[in-house]
Amino acid sequence: MTVPRVRWAVAGVVLFAAFLGLGLLVAREPLSLDTEVANALRGQDSRPAGAVAEVITAVLGPVLPYVLGVALIAVALRDRTRWTGCLRLGVVLVLCRLTSIAFKPVFERQRPRTYPDLSYPSGHVVSVAATGLVVVLLCGWLWPRQVRWAATAAVVATVLAAACRVVLGVHWVTDTVGAVLAVLGAGLVSASALRLLPFPAVERGSLNG
């Protein structure tokens, strides 16, 4: 690995370690921040705010990685020279999404209210953050001038998804923080290993190699 790539990978390892540490910290008992926010928002799921949040999370949720996966396939079919790059992006997307599926049974954290499935990390937030990260990586290689816009959109969408899940009372605040740490950790490590980071110094419009 080149030095910049190693730095991205190390940053990813640190973030993933923070995800694991936070999970261990909150697995048995929520933090005071969690309980205070949950108590303040209790009952909002049955009010207008909850109805709006439900609509938003129907869009900003597990469906997004599938939509992006289809888009990557379309890019690869349109230009066969980019199929290896799209495949690498797909691998990053899958690995990031798996952080929720694989680690919820590890921590076995219960939800703030009765709800099926475990709580840490939030699957909805993982889905949105993973999609946003891969879109930023895609832009970094094909449309470098759009990276800032893509990153801003990814952050806004992730924060909105996190807020909606907390308003609905189906996640603690730390579930959403852990989801972001998990995605950034797994994403930076895998993207570095697959040579998707760092971005090219100049615009090449290529995902080859």
C-alpha positions, 0 to 999 in steps of 0.5 A: 500500500502507498502511504496515503492508502495506509493512512485511510486504512488506519483511519478505518481500523480506528473507526471500526474499533470505536464502533466495537468499543461503543457497542460493548459499552452500551450493550447491557445498559443505555447511556444517559444520553440514550435514555434522556432522548428516548424519554423526551421523544416517547410517544412521537411514533404515534403522532404526526412527527412519527408519520413523517418519519415513517415515510422518510425511513421507507425511502432512506433505508435498506432499499438504497443499497439495492438501488445503488447496486442496480445503478452500478450494474447499469454503469458496468453494462454501459461501459464494459471497461468499468466493470472491475471498478464497479465490482470493487464498489459493490464489494465495499457496499456489501461489506458496509451493509453486512456490519449491521447484519453481522454485529446485531447478534453479537451485541444483542442490544434491545430496542427502546420500545417493543420492536422486532429485531435487535438494535445495535447498529441501526440497519437503516442508518447503515444502509444510508451511510453505506450508500452515501459512502459508495456514491462518494467513491464513485464520484471520486473516480468518475466525476471528481467535481461532484465529490463535495456535493455527494458527500454533503448529500450523504451526510444530510441523508444519514443524519435525517435517517438517524433522526427519524429512527430515533423519533420513531423510538426504534433506536437509541441515539448510540445505535445511529452513531455506531452505524456511522462508525461501522460504515466508515470503518469497514468502508475505509479499510475495504476501499483502501484495500481495493485501491479505491482510495485515495482518489486519482490526483487528476480527473481520469473518468476511469474505474479500471485497474 
